[in-house]
């Protein structure tokens, strides 16, 4: 699934991780991959969609009232 379009788009406020130039990064989609490229220094990186880790199944928790007062210790 493409995240970016095939046309190159500048990313406002972004800095190049290689040369540090601001507002010089473009993103685009080509040949099934998304890319980030700096137009100042020419560095290019393939972008990937991070895989999500499935959440752990919910556990049932049994609360035990050890104080013996019904659990509402603030009421007098």
PDB file as gemmi writes it, atoms N, CA and C in Angstrom:
CRYST1    1.000    1.000    1.000  90.00  90.00  90.00 P 1                      
ATOM      1  N   UNK A   1       0.840  -1.175   0.000  1.00  0.00           N  
ATOM      2  CA  UNK A   1       0.000   0.000   0.000  1.00  0.00           C  
ATOM      3  C   UNK A   1       0.885   1.239   0.000  1.00  0.00           C  
ATOM      4  N   UNK A   2       0.662   2.147  -0.919  1.00  0.00           N  
ATOM      5  CA  UNK A   2       1.435   3.374  -1.014  1.00  0.00           C  
ATOM      6  C   UNK A   2       0.935   4.390  -0.001  1.00  0.00           C  
ATOM      7  N   UNK A   3       1.866   4.983   0.707  1.00  0.00           N  
ATOM      8  CA  UNK A   3       1.527   6.037   1.649  1.00  0.00           C  
ATOM      9  C   UNK A   3       1.587   7.388   0.934  1.00  0.00           C  
ATOM     10  N   UNK A   4       2.561   7.556   0.054  1.00  0.00           N  
ATOM     11  CA  UNK A   4       2.755   8.815  -0.661  1.00  0.00           C  
ATOM     12  C   UNK A   4       2.388   8.642  -2.131  1.00  0.00           C  
ATOM     13  N   UNK A   5       2.105   9.761  -2.797  1.00  0.00           N  
ATOM     14  CA  UNK A   5       1.778   9.721  -4.222  1.00  0.00           C  
ATOM     15  C   UNK A   5       3.071   9.699  -5.035  1.00  0.00           C  
ATOM     16  N   UNK A   6       2.944   9.474  -6.339  1.00  0.00           N  
ATOM     17  CA  UNK A   6       4.124   9.443  -7.194  1.00  0.00           C  
ATOM     18  C   UNK A   6       4.712  10.830  -7.409  1.00  0.00           C  
ATOM     19  N   UNK A   7       3.915  11.878  -7.233  1.00  0.00           N  
ATOM     20  CA  UNK A   7       4.458  13.228  -7.371  1.00  0.00           C  
ATOM     21  C   UNK A   7       5.260  13.578  -6.120  1.00  0.00           C  
ATOM     22  N   UNK A   8       6.368  14.284  -6.327  1.00  0.00           N  
ATOM     23  CA  UNK A   8       7.248  14.651  -5.213  1.00  0.00           C  
ATOM     24  C   UNK A   8       6.609  15.782  -4.416  1.00  0.00           C  
ATOM     25  N   UNK A   9       6.611  15.627  -3.085  1.00  0.00           N  
ATOM     26  CA  UNK A   9       6.008  16.640  -2.214  1.00  0.00           C  
ATOM     27  C   UNK A   9       7.014  17.038  -1.145  1.00  0.00           C  
ATOM     28  N   UNK A  10       7.192  18.349  -0.957  1.00  0.00           N  
ATOM     29  CA  UNK A  10       8.073  18.848   0.095  1.00  0.00           C  
ATOM     30  C   UNK A  10       7.395  18.697   1.448  1.00  0.00           C  
ATOM     31  N   UNK A  11       8.188  18.414   2.469  1.00  0.00           N  
ATOM     32  CA  UNK A  11       7.698  18.286   3.838  1.00  0.00           C  
ATOM     33  C   UNK A  11       8.135  19.539   4.597  1.00  0.00           C  
ATOM     34  N   UNK A  12       7.182  20.383   4.965  1.00  0.00           N  
ATOM     35  CA  UNK A  12       7.477  21.656   5.627  1.00  0.00           C  
ATOM     36  C   UNK A  12       8.115  21.431   6.990  1.00  0.00           C  
ATOM     37  N   UNK A  13       9.202  22.146   7.251  1.00  0.00           N  
ATOM     38  CA  UNK A  13       9.854  22.108   8.550  1.00  0.00           C  
ATOM     39  C   UNK A  13      10.757  20.917   8.786  1.00  0.00           C  
ATOM     40  N   UNK A  14      10.820  19.984   7.843  1.00  0.00           N  
ATOM     41  CA  UNK A  14      11.650  18.787   8.029  1.00  0.00           C  
ATOM     42  C   UNK A  14      13.113  19.114   7.752  1.00  0.00           C  
ATOM     43  N   UNK A  15      14.001  18.461   8.509  1.00  0.00           N  
ATOM     44  CA  UNK A  15      15.446  18.627   8.326  1.00  0.00           C  
ATOM     45  C   UNK A  15      16.047  17.337   7.781  1.00  0.00           C  
ATOM     46  N   UNK A  16      16.998  17.490   6.894  1.00  0.00           N  
ATOM     47  CA  UNK A  16      17.705  16.338   6.340  1.00  0.00           C  
ATOM     48  C   UNK A  16      18.584  15.728   7.427  1.00  0.00           C  
ATOM     49  N   UNK A  17      18.497  14.413   7.653  1.00  0.00           N  
ATOM     50  CA  UNK A  17      19.333  13.790   8.677  1.00  0.00           C  
ATOM     51  C   UNK A  17      20.814  13.765   8.300  1.00  0.00           C  
ATOM     52  N   UNK A  18      21.128  13.942   7.021  1.00  0.00           N  
ATOM     53  CA  UNK A  18      22.525  13.903   6.582  1.00  0.00           C  
ATOM     54  C   UNK A  18      23.187  15.279   6.609  1.00  0.00           C  
ATOM     55  N   UNK A  19      22.565  16.271   5.945  1.00  0.00           N  
ATOM     56  CA  UNK A  19      23.202  17.591   5.839  1.00  0.00           C  
ATOM     57  C   UNK A  19      22.579  18.646   6.745  1.00  0.00           C  
ATOM     58  N   UNK A  20      21.397  18.368   7.305  1.00  0.00           N  
ATOM     59  CA  UNK A  20      20.750  19.301   8.220  1.00  0.00           C  
ATOM     60  C   UNK A  20      19.957  20.413   7.548  1.00  0.00           C  
ATOM     61  N   UNK A  21      19.874  20.400   6.219  1.00  0.00           N  
ATOM     62  CA  UNK A  21      19.125  21.442   5.510  1.00  0.00           C  
ATOM     63  C   UNK A  21      17.641  21.346   5.853  1.00  0.00           C  
ATOM     64  N   UNK A  22      17.036  22.498   6.107  1.00  0.00           N  
ATOM     65  CA  UNK A  22      15.615  22.538   6.455  1.00  0.00           C  
ATOM     66  C   UNK A  22      14.779  22.852   5.219  1.00  0.00           C  
ATOM     67  N   UNK A  23      13.587  22.267   5.157  1.00  0.00           N  
ATOM     68  CA  UNK A  23      12.640  22.475   4.054  1.00  0.00           C  
ATOM     69  C   UNK A  23      13.202  22.036   2.701  1.00  0.00           C  
ATOM     70  N   UNK A  24      14.045  21.040   2.687  1.00  0.00           N  
ATOM     71  CA  UNK A  24      14.629  20.545   1.440  1.00  0.00           C  
ATOM     72  C   UNK A  24      14.322  19.066   1.212  1.00  0.00           C  
ATOM     73  N   UNK A  25      13.470  18.463   2.061  1.00  0.00           N  
ATOM     74  CA  UNK A  25      13.116  17.049   1.920  1.00  0.00           C  
ATOM     75  C   UNK A  25      11.844  16.886   1.105  1.00  0.00           C  
ATOM     76  N   UNK A  26      11.864  15.925   0.191  1.00  0.00           N  
ATOM     77  CA  UNK A  26      10.677  15.555  -0.570  1.00  0.00           C  
ATOM     78  C   UNK A  26      10.378  14.087  -0.305  1.00  0.00           C  
ATOM     79  N   UNK A  27       9.112  13.732  -0.404  1.00  0.00           N  
ATOM     80  CA  UNK A  27       8.703  12.332  -0.297  1.00  0.00           C  
ATOM     81  C   UNK A  27       7.916  11.979  -1.553  1.00  0.00           C  
ATOM     82  N   UNK A  28       8.032  10.722  -1.951  1.00  0.00           N  
ATOM     83  CA  UNK A  28       7.327  10.259  -3.146  1.00  0.00           C  
ATOM     84  C   UNK A  28       7.274   8.737  -3.146  1.00  0.00           C  
ATOM     85  N   UNK A  29       6.475   8.182  -4.061  1.00  0.00           N  
ATOM     86  CA  UNK A  29       6.284   6.736  -4.184  1.00  0.00           C  
ATOM     87  C   UNK A  29       6.707   6.307  -5.589  1.00  0.00           C  
ATOM     88  N   UNK A  30       7.608   5.321  -5.661  1.00  0.00           N  
ATOM     89  CA  UNK A  30       8.049   4.782  -6.950  1.00  0.00           C  
ATOM     90  C   UNK A  30       8.272   3.283  -6.824  1.00  0.00           C  
ATOM     91  N   UNK A  31       7.847   2.556  -7.829  1.00  0.00           N  
ATOM     92  CA  UNK A  31       8.110   1.118  -7.941  1.00  0.00           C  
ATOM     93  C   UNK A  31       7.751   0.347  -6.672  1.00  0.00           C  
ATOM     94  N   UNK A  32       6.619   0.699  -6.076  1.00  0.00           N  
ATOM     95  CA  UNK A  32       6.141  -0.027  -4.906  1.00  0.00           C  
ATOM     96  C   UNK A  32       6.770   0.371  -3.584  1.00  0.00           C  
ATOM     97  N   UNK A  33       7.581   1.420  -3.567  1.00  0.00           N  
ATOM     98  CA  UNK A  33       8.239   1.852  -2.327  1.00  0.00           C  
ATOM     99  C   UNK A  33       8.079   3.353  -2.130  1.00  0.00           C  
ATOM    100  N   UNK A  34       8.111   3.769  -0.865  1.00  0.00           N  
ATOM    101  CA  UNK A  34       8.075   5.191  -0.516  1.00  0.00           C  
ATOM    102  C   UNK A  34       9.497   5.656  -0.227  1.00  0.00           C  
ATOM    103  N   UNK A  35       9.832   6.863  -0.686  1.00  0.00           N  
ATOM    104  CA  UNK A  35      11.177   7.403  -0.515  1.00  0.00           C  
ATOM    105  C   UNK A  35      11.132   8.790   0.103  1.00  0.00           C  
ATOM    106  N   UNK A  36      12.231   9.124   0.804  1.00  0.00           N  
ATOM    107  CA  UNK A  36      12.491  10.477   1.298  1.00  0.00           C  
ATOM    108  C   UNK A  36      13.811  10.888   0.664  1.00  0.00           C  
ATOM    109  N   UNK A  37      13.853  12.075   0.084  1.00  0.00           N  
ATOM    110  CA  UNK A  37      15.065  12.525  -0.590  1.00  0.00           C  
ATOM    111  C   UNK A  37      15.332  13.988  -0.268  1.00  0.00           C  
ATOM    112  N   UNK A  38      16.594  14.319  -0.039  1.00  0.00           N  
ATOM    113  CA  UNK A  38      17.003  15.703   0.193  1.00  0.00           C  
ATOM    114  C   UNK A  38      17.452  16.287  -1.140  1.00  0.00           C  
ATOM    115  N   UNK A  39      16.825  17.387  -1.548  1.00  0.00           N  
ATOM    116  CA  UNK A  39      17.202  18.004  -2.815  1.00  0.00           C  
ATOM    117  C   UNK A  39      18.479  18.828  -2.678  1.00  0.00           C  
ATOM    118  N   UNK A  40      18.936  19.080  -1.453  1.00  0.00           N  
ATOM    119  CA  UNK A  40      20.164  19.839  -1.234  1.00  0.00           C  
ATOM    120  C   UNK A  40      21.406  18.956  -1.385  1.00  0.00           C  
ATOM    121  N   UNK A  41      21.408  17.792  -0.727  1.00  0.00           N  
ATOM    122  CA  UNK A  41      22.604  16.945  -0.753  1.00  0.00           C  
ATOM    123  C   UNK A  41      22.415  15.652  -1.541  1.00  0.00           C  
ATOM    124  N   UNK A  42      21.180  15.326  -1.905  1.00  0.00           N  
ATOM    125  CA  UNK A  42      20.929  14.134  -2.708  1.00  0.00           C  
ATOM    126  C   UNK A  42      20.765  12.842  -1.933  1.00  0.00           C  
ATOM    127  N   UNK A  43      20.839  12.894  -0.610  1.00  0.00           N  
ATOM    128  CA  UNK A  43      20.659  11.651   0.148  1.00  0.00           C  
ATOM    129  C   UNK A  43      19.230  11.157  -0.011  1.00  0.00           C  
ATOM    130  N   UNK A  44      19.077   9.835  -0.063  1.00  0.00           N  
ATOM    131  CA  UNK A  44      17.763   9.239  -0.266  1.00  0.00           C  
ATOM    132  C   UNK A  44      17.627   8.038   0.650  1.00  0.00           C  
ATOM    133  N   UNK A  45      16.433   7.859   1.190  1.00  0.00           N  
ATOM    134  CA  UNK A  45      16.159   6.726   2.074  1.00  0.00           C  
ATOM    135  C   UNK A  45      14.814   6.128   1.711  1.00  0.00           C  
ATOM    136  N   UNK A  46      14.739   4.810   1.815  1.00  0.00           N  
ATOM    137  CA  UNK A  46      13.472   4.113   1.623  1.00  0.00           C  
ATOM    138  C   UNK A  46      12.700   4.188   2.919  1.00  0.00           C  
ATOM    139  N   UNK A  47      11.438   4.527   2.824  1.00  0.00           N  
ATOM    140  CA  UNK A  47      10.590   4.607   4.005  1.00  0.00           C  
ATOM    141  C   UNK A  47       9.736   3.360   4.075  1.00  0.00           C  
ATOM    142  N   UNK A  48       9.581   2.835   5.258  1.00  0.00           N  
ATOM    143  CA  UNK A  48       8.733   1.672   5.441  1.00  0.00           C  
ATOM    144  C   UNK A  48       7.655   1.958   6.459  1.00  0.00           C  
ATOM    145  N   UNK A  49       6.553   1.298   6.303  1.00  0.00           N  
ATOM    146  CA  UNK A  49       5.483   1.414   7.282  1.00  0.00           C  
ATOM    147  C   UNK A  49       5.822   0.471   8.420  1.00  0.00           C  
ATOM    148  N   UNK A  50       5.956   0.987   9.643  1.00  0.00           N  
ATOM    149  CA  UNK A  50       6.308   0.101  10.752  1.00  0.00           C  
ATOM    150  C   UNK A  50       5.223  -0.937  10.986  1.00  0.00           C  
ATOM    151  N   UNK A  51       5.671  -2.167  11.222  1.00  0.00           N  
ATOM    152  CA  UNK A  51       4.719  -3.226  11.519  1.00  0.00           C  
ATOM    153  C   UNK A  51       4.233  -3.066  12.947  1.00  0.00           C  
ATOM    154  N   UNK A  52       2.958  -3.270  13.133  1.00  0.00           N  
ATOM    155  CA  UNK A  52       2.405  -3.153  14.473  1.00  0.00           C  
ATOM    156  C   UNK A  52       2.447  -4.508  15.158  1.00  0.00           C  
ATOM    157  N   UNK A  53       2.748  -4.476  16.424  1.00  0.00           N  
ATOM    158  CA  UNK A  53       2.754  -5.691  17.222  1.00  0.00           C  
ATOM    159  C   UNK A  53       1.363  -5.865  17.804  1.00  0.00           C  
ATOM    160  N   UNK A  54       0.789  -7.051  17.664  1.00  0.00           N  
ATOM    161  CA  UNK A  54      -0.549  -7.240  18.224  1.00  0.00           C  
ATOM    162  C   UNK A  54      -0.539  -7.059  19.737  1.00  0.00           C  
ATOM    163  N   UNK A  55      -1.589  -6.458  20.233  1.00  0.00           N  
ATOM    164  CA  UNK A  55      -1.701  -6.224  21.673  1.00  0.00           C  
ATOM    165  C   UNK A  55      -1.855  -7.551  22.402  1.00  0.00           C  
ATOM    166  N   UNK A  56      -1.334  -7.595  23.607  1.00  0.00           N  
ATOM    167  CA  UNK A  56      -1.477  -8.796  24.431  1.00  0.00           C  
ATOM    168  C   UNK A  56      -2.939  -8.959  24.820  1.00  0.00           C  
ATOM    169  N   UNK A  57      -3.399 -10.189  24.915  1.00  0.00           N  
ATOM    170  CA  UNK A  57      -4.794 -10.391  25.323  1.00  0.00           C  
ATOM    171  C   UNK A  57      -5.021  -9.864  26.738  1.00  0.00           C  
ATOM    172  N   UNK A  58      -6.217  -9.366  26.974  1.00  0.00           N  
ATOM    173  CA  UNK A  58      -6.554  -8.813  28.286  1.00  0.00           C  
ATOM    174  C   UNK A  58      -6.589  -9.924  29.330  1.00  0.00           C  
ATOM    175  N   UNK A  59      -6.151  -9.582  30.522  1.00  0.00           N  
ATOM    176  CA  UNK A  59      -6.182 -10.532  31.633  1.00  0.00           C  
ATOM    177  C   UNK A  59      -7.266 -10.133  32.615  1.00  0.00           C  
ATOM    178  N   UNK A  60      -7.894 -11.117  33.213  1.00  0.00           N  
ATOM    179  CA  UNK A  60      -8.855 -10.846  34.281  1.00  0.00           C  
ATOM    180  C   UNK A  60      -8.081 -10.685  35.578  1.00  0.00           C  
ATOM    181  N   UNK A  61      -8.473  -9.689  36.354  1.00  0.00           N  
ATOM    182  CA  UNK A  61      -7.813  -9.441  37.636  1.00  0.00           C  
ATOM    183  C   UNK A  61      -8.852  -9.536  38.735  1.00  0.00           C  
ATOM    184  N   UNK A  62      -8.535 -10.273  39.764  1.00  0.00           N  
ATOM    185  CA  UNK A  62      -9.417 -10.419  40.917  1.00  0.00           C  
ATOM    186  C   UNK A  62      -8.864  -9.548  42.037  1.00  0.00           C  
ATOM    187  N   UNK A  63      -9.643  -8.518  42.436  1.00  0.00           N  
ATOM    188  CA  UNK A  63      -9.220  -7.629  43.505  1.00  0.00           C  
ATOM    189  C   UNK A  63      -9.632  -8.223  44.842  1.00  0.00           C  
ATOM    190  N   UNK A  64      -8.712  -8.228  45.777  1.00  0.00           N  
ATOM    191  CA  UNK A  64      -8.981  -8.751  47.112  1.00  0.00           C  
ATOM    192  C   UNK A  64      -8.885  -7.602  48.099  1.00  0.00           C  
ATOM    193  N   UNK A  65      -9.934  -7.420  48.895  1.00  0.00           N  
ATOM    194  CA  UNK A  65      -9.961  -6.365  49.903  1.00  0.00           C  
ATOM    195  C   UNK A  65      -9.333  -6.905  51.177  1.00  0.00           C  
ATOM    196  N   UNK A  66      -8.070  -6.600  51.399  1.00  0.00           N  
ATOM    197  CA  UNK A  66      -7.355  -7.104  52.579  1.00  0.00           C  
ATOM    198  C   UNK A  66      -7.678  -6.293  53.833  1.00  0.00           C  
ATOM    199  N   UNK A  67      -8.191  -5.070  53.667  1.00  0.00           N  
ATOM    200  CA  UNK A  67      -8.502  -4.242  54.835  1.00  0.00           C  
ATOM    201  C   UNK A  67      -9.802  -4.683  55.491  1.00  0.00           C  
ATOM    202  N   UNK A  68     -10.665  -5.313  54.738  1.00  0.00           N  
ATOM    203  CA  UNK A  68     -11.916  -5.809  55.291  1.00  0.00           C  
ATOM    204  C   UNK A  68     -12.970  -4.745  55.488  1.00  0.00           C  
ATOM    205  N   UNK A  69     -12.746  -3.536  54.964  1.00  0.00           N  
ATOM    206  CA  UNK A  69     -13.722  -2.462  55.157  1.00  0.00           C  
ATOM    207  C   UNK A  69     -14.549  -2.206  53.899  1.00  0.00           C  
ATOM    208  N   UNK A  70     -14.543  -3.118  52.979  1.00  0.00           N  
ATOM    209  CA  UNK A  70     -15.329  -2.952  51.765  1.00  0.00           C  
ATOM    210  C   UNK A  70     -14.605  -2.188  50.678  1.00  0.00           C  
ATOM    211  N   UNK A  71     -13.380  -1.775  50.931  1.00  0.00           N  
ATOM    212  CA  UNK A  71     -12.574  -1.121  49.920  1.00  0.00           C  
ATOM    213  C   UNK A  71     -12.711   0.374  49.857  1.00  0.00           C  
ATOM    214  N   UNK A  72     -13.636   0.972  50.609  1.00  0.00           N  
ATOM    215  CA  UNK A  72     -13.815   2.417  50.577  1.00  0.00           C  
ATOM    216  C   UNK A  72     -13.244   2.996  51.861  1.00  0.00           C  
ATOM    217  N   UNK A  73     -11.930   3.176  51.903  1.00  0.00           N  
ATOM    218  CA  UNK A  73     -11.279   3.611  53.137  1.00  0.00           C  
ATOM    219  C   UNK A  73     -11.419   5.106  53.382  1.00  0.00           C  
ATOM    220  N   UNK A  74     -11.881   5.893  52.394  1.00  0.00           N  
ATOM    221  CA  UNK A  74     -12.003   7.335  52.573  1.00  0.00           C  
ATOM    222  C   UNK A  74     -13.300   7.731  53.254  1.00  0.00           C  
ATOM    223  N   UNK A  75     -14.321   6.903  53.193  1.00  0.00           N  
ATOM    224  CA  UNK A  75     -15.577   7.262  53.858  1.00  0.00           C  
ATOM    225  C   UNK A  75     -15.457   6.933  55.336  1.00  0.00           C  
ATOM    226  N   UNK A  76     -15.998   7.822  56.175  1.00  0.00           N  
ATOM    227  CA  UNK A  76     -15.770   7.681  57.592  1.00  0.00           C  
ATOM    228  C   UNK A  76     -16.860   7.041  58.258  1.00  0.00           C  
TER     229      UNK A  76                                                      
END                                                                             
